[in-house]
């Protein structure tokens, strides 16, 4: 154990020497993310979460792996910052753990990547068959169900083979969540203190894109009150009051970083008719420029790993659910103010076969995200095999040319996976002096690039970072719509 921590401390000291100042990100009135130069930012990235001791994702301390992510064009990471790692004992914070997270943030920043800190959990606790997303000491003081776990199930057998989420429906699990929402035994106060500690630790790290308060929260004690299955009721009665208190505590120590908050997972389905239950952003309307709705897109009702993709799954998952989720999410954060971020999508691992179920489902989400100018982080990071070799077929669909900083307002974006061509148009704001930046992946453009660009623009290249830098011509003094088209040049 001593040797483990000796190595850990060495890594912290070494990585701690790295530094890079990235722009603090805010949310513009129209919901777009903006940097301190006024450019709209679009984020492409992935989740990095470790659901067991030591509670931080070790690969995020590996400089060579992180360099791969940079080369692939990723500029955001949803970084698991686990309550069990931060506070293994009540009131005793693990400073070494927090310093490891800080060092990982430094390594990411050196590679041009923002991160948001995610208090990840699934079904709350190993008491309910998963892992200690909330620390064991906290769950021990939460209420128990009227019937013992795993009621109403006769055994834990249904939870395995992909059905782990059924544990949310156990009476014991619902009672524990409700206890947290109701602050039983000051449990919510302890959650607030956890977030205040995290915010105090990282408030000066400008590359922290946001604090995500909790992953996939459950509705509460649906056995005592089945109406909590209505996402609007769960959101207004249980989630938002807790989010609001956490946000106000965070603002006591950090008034700048975006707070990211999530509805129950089904809160943006069904054309948004059920709603999230959120009428404003946590902390109040004055924090709209520092708030973002986190939401997920999975085809929960997928009929199985049909290959090629079945007609039923294509209609249900691609044509209906996927498009509706993005539309409904935008409706929700437009109504409340703030921005939105697709922080998870997956259950699909591209395999290089054009018509396979996994490839089609992932590419559908990516295409819709481009069309809707959505920032995203893929679940999870299965881009390497057990020996650390790149699984190129898996990662290639996520590597795409895209504008990651826009001096103006993006209007349209498309990426063709077959021709590897990008088309982008935007309303150029000539008052912004920083350039529009388009990431151009060398994996597709290694032999050269055909560029078609509006005559109001000029461009140059940052070859080291695979970025095209676009500026307005000196004669452009008013906003004007501009277009960029890139396609590979073949010898």
N, C-alpha and C positions, 0 to 999 in steps of 0.2 A: 504493500500500500504506500509506503514511504517513497519508493522509487517512482510509482505512478505520479505522485504529486510533485516530486522533484522535476520530472520531465514536464509536467503541466506548468509549473512555475517558470521553468526555462522558456517554454513556448510563449507564455504570457509576456515575459520580459522582452523576448526577441520581437514578437509581433507588435508589442507596444511601441517599439521604436518607429514603426511605420506610421505615417500620417498623411492624410489628404483631406483637404477641405472641399466638400461638395456643397452645392447650394442647398439652403433650406427650402423646402417645398411647401407651397400654400395652395389653396383652392380658389380659383377665380369665380366670379359671380355666375358664370355660365356652366360651372361644374368641372372645367378643365384644371388640371394641375399646372402650376406655373413655378418657374424658378425665380431667383432674385434679380434676373435680368429681364423678366417679363415674358420669357418664352414659354409656350405650352409644352408640357412634357408628357410623353407616352412611355409607359413602363412595360417591359416584357421580362418575365423572370420565373422563379420556381420556389417551391417550399423546401425548407431545410429544418426538419424537426426530428428530435430524438426523444422517443417516448419511454426511455429507461435511463438509469444511471449511466454516465454522469450527466445526463439531461441536456447536454449541448451537442450539436451535430459535429462530430470530430472532423468530417471532411471539409468543413468550412474553415479549418485552420491549415489546410493543405494548399500552399501557394500555387503548386502546379495545377491542381484541379480548378482552383478559382480562376486561374489564367485561361483555362479552357472555356469557362463560362463567359469570360470577357470576349474571347475570340468568336464565340457563337452569337454575340450581340445582346446577351442578357444584361440588364441594368437595374434589376431589383431582386431582392430575396425576402421571402417571408420567413423570418428567422425565429425558430422556437425559443422562447424565453420562458422557461417552465417554472411554475410556482414551487414545485417540489425541489427544483434546483436552487432557486433563490432563497427559499425559506424552509430548509429541511426540518428544522425544529421551530416551534412557535416563537416568534419574536427574535430568532437568531438567524441573521442573514449571512449567506455564504459569499463573502467578498471575493474569494478566489473564482467562484463561478461567474460572478458579475464581471470580473476582469477578463475572463476568457471570452465572454460575449463582447466586451469592449474591443479586445484584440481582433476578434473576427470582424467586427464592424470596421476596424482600421484596415484590415486586409482587403475587405470588399471595397472600401472607399478608394484605396490605392488603385484598384482596378475599375474605378468609375461606377461602382454599384451602390445604390441606396438600399436600405433594408428597413422593414418594419417589424417590430417586436411583437410576437404572437404568443399570448398565454393559451397554449394549446391544451385541449382536453377532449376526450371522447367518453361519454357515459361516466364522467367524473372521476371514477376510482376503481382500483383493482378489487375493491369490495363488490363491485358489480361486474367483474370479469374482464376489465380492460387493464388500465395502468393508472398510476396516481397522477392524473392531470391536476387535481387538487391534492395537496399533501394529505397523507394518511391521518396526521394529527387533527386536521380540520374535519375530515369526513367522520372521524370518531365522535365528534360533538354535534353532528347534524342529526336530525330526527330519522327514525327508522319507519318503515312502512308498517301498516297494520298487520300485514302478512309478510312473512320473511322472504327474502330473496331465494329463488327467482320467481316467486308468484307474479303473474298468473301462469307462468310456464311450469310444467312438472319437473323439468330438468334444464340444465344448461345446454343440452344438445342442440337446440335450434340456433345457438349463437355462433356456431362454428361453420366453416364452409362459406363465409361471406355474409352471414346474417347477424353480425355482432351488434348492429344498431337496434335489434329487437330488445336489447337490454334496457334501452331508454324506457320501454313500456313496463318494466317491472315496477311494482308498487314501491319497493324500497328505494329505487333510484329516484323516482318522482318526488318522494317525501324528502330526500336529501336536497335536491335542487330547491324545493319550496322552502326548506329551512334556510338555505343561503339567501334566497330572495327576501325572506321575512326577517333576516338578521337574527335567527335563533342562536343563542349563546354568543352573540356578537360576531358571528361568522362572517357577515358581510363587512363589518368594520375591519376584520382582518384582511379581507380581499382588498378593500380600499387601501389599507396600509401597505400591502404588497405593491400595488400600482404606484403609490406615492414614493416608495423606495426605488422602484425601477425608474420612474421619471426623474427623481433626484439624481440618480446615478448617470443617466444618459442625456440630460437636458442640454448639455453643451455639445453633443455630437450632432453636427448639422446634417450628416448623411443618414440619420434616422428619419425615415419618411413618415413613420407613424407608430402609435401604440395601439395594437389590436386587443381589445379588452378581454374577449373570450371567444374561443372557437366553438361554433355549432352549439349554442346554448339550448338546453331543453326547455319546454314550455312551463314545467313545474309539476305540481301534484295533480295530474289529469285524472287520477282515480277519485280524488276528493271533489274535483271540479272539472268534469269533462269538457266544459265550454272553453277551457284553456287550449284545446286543440285548435280553436280559432286563433290564427296568428295575430290578429289585431288585439285580441284580449290578452294573449300571452305577452305581447310587446308592450302594451300600455300599462298592464297591471303588474307584471313581474320584471321584464327586462329594462324598460326605459327608466323607471325609478332608480334601479341599481346603477345603470350607466350614468345617469345624471349625477349621482353622488360621487362615483369614481372620477368623472370628468372634473367636477368642481375641486376635488382633492388634488388631482393632477395639476390643475391650473394654479393651485397655490404655489407650486414649485416650478412649473414649466408652462409658460403662456404661449409657446410658439409651435410646438410639435402637433401634427395632425393626430386626432383621436379617431380610431376606426372602430365601428360598432356593428354588430351583426344581428339580424332578426333570427327567429327560428327558421330552419332551412326551407320550409315550405311557405315562408312569408311573402315570396315574390312569385308564386305560381298563380295559375287560374286568372290570367289577365289582370292581376293586381287587385281583384275585387275584394279579397280578404284583407289585403294591406298588411303592413308591418306593425301597425299600432304606434308608430313614431310620428309625432306631430311636428317636432323640431329636432335639432341636433342636441346631443348631450351637452349640458352646460349652458344652453340657451342660444337664441338666434345670433347673438354677437360673435359666436364661434363658428359660423358657417364656413368661413375661409380656412378653418383648421379642423374640419370634420369630414369623414368619408364613410359611406355605407359599404361594409364588406359583405359580399354575397358569393354563393357557390353555385356551380352548374354541374349537376350529375344527372344522368338518366336513371333515376332510382327504380323505375319500372321496366328496365331493359329485360328482355325475355331470356337473356343468356348470351354466351359468347358465340353467337351465330356467325358463321364465316362461309361465304361472304355475308355482309350485313343483310338481315332479313328486311323485307318490305315493311313489316310491322314496326320494327325498330327504327327504320329510316324515317317513317312518317311520324312516329311517336317522339323519338329522341331528337331528330334533326329538324324536321319540318315544323313541329309544334313546340315542344318544350324548350329547346335551346334558344330559338328566336324569341319566344315569349319571356324567358328569364331575363335576357338582356334588355328587352323593351320595358318590362315591368320594373326592373331595378332602376332604370333611368327615370321612370315616372316617379318612383318613390323619392330618390334623392333630389330630383327637380322640385318636388313638392315641399320637402323639408329644408332644402338648401344643403350646401356642401357638395362633395363629390362622391364617386362610386369606384369600387375596385373589385374585379373578379379575382378573389384571393385563392380560390380553389376550383379546378376542374380536372377531370382525369377519368379514372377507371378505363383508361385506354392507353395502350402502349404501342405506338406505331412500330410496324415490323418490316417496312419496306415494300410490302405488297399493296398495290394501289387500291384494290377492292376489299381488303380485309376489314373486319369489323373495327378493330382497334385503330387502324390508320384512318378510316373514314370518319369515325366519331371525333377523334382529335382534330383532324383537319377541318371538320365542319365548325367546331367551336372557334378555331383560330381564324377561319374565314369570316365568321360573324363578328368576332372581336375587331378585326380590321375594319370591316364595314361600319361598325358602330364606334370606332375610335376608342376602344375599351383597353384599359391597362389590365394586365393579368399576371398571375403566378400559377404555374402548373403544379399539380400534385402528382408525383413527388419529384425526385431527382434520379430516376432510374436510367441514367445516361452512361453508366459504366458497369462492366461486369465485375465479378468477384475479384478478379486480378487487377482491376483498375484500368482495363482497356476500354476505350470509347466504343459504345454501341451506336454506331453511326446511323443505322436505320431508325433507331428510336429518336435520336436527337434532331435529325435533319428537318422534319416538318416544323420544328420550333425555330429554326434558323431562317430568318427572312429579312429582306431589306425593308426598313421602315424608318419613318422620321421620329427620332427620339427627342428632339428639341426643335420647336417651330417658332420662328419670329413672326407670329401672327396667329391666325385661327385655322385649324385644320378643317377641311370641308369634305374630303373623300380620300380613301386609301384602299388599294387592292393589291394583293400579291398572288401571282399565278404559280402554283406549285409545279406545274408541268413545264412552263417556259422559263420559270424563275425571273419573271418580269414584275416590276413594281410600277404602279401608277399612283401619283399623289397630287392633290390640288389643295391649295390653301389661300386664305386671304392674307396677303403680305402686309405687315405693319412696318413701314420704313422708319418709324421712330425708334424701333428696337435695334440697337447697334450690334448685338451679338448675332452670330449666323444661325440659320437653320441647319441642323445636323441630321444627315441621313446615314444610318448604319448600312454598309454595303458588304455583305459577307463574302470573304474571299473564296469560300468553298464553291460558290456559284459563279463568281466573277473573276476567277483567277486568270483567264485568258484575255481579259479586257472587258470594257463596258461601252455599250452604245447609249449615249445620253441625248434625250430630247428635252428641251427646257424652254420656258417662256422667255421671250426676248427682253423682258424686264429684269432678268436675273443674270448673275454671273456666278461661277463656282470655282472652287479649288479643292484640293484633297489633303486630308490628314491621313497619310498612308499607314502610319504606325498604329492608328486606332481604327482603320478601315471605315473612315467617315468622310462623307462628301459635305463640304461646307458651302452654303449657298447665301449670297448677299444680293440685295437690290442694286441695280445700276444707280449711279449718282443722279441720273435724271428723274428717278422715281421719288416723288415727294408725298404722294397720297396712297392710301390703301388700294391695292389692286389684286385681283385674283391671278394666281400663278400656278403653273403645272410643271411637274417633273415626271419623266418617264425613263426608266432604266431597264435595260435588257442585256443579257450576256452577249459578248462578242466571241464568236467561234472561229478558230483558225481553219 
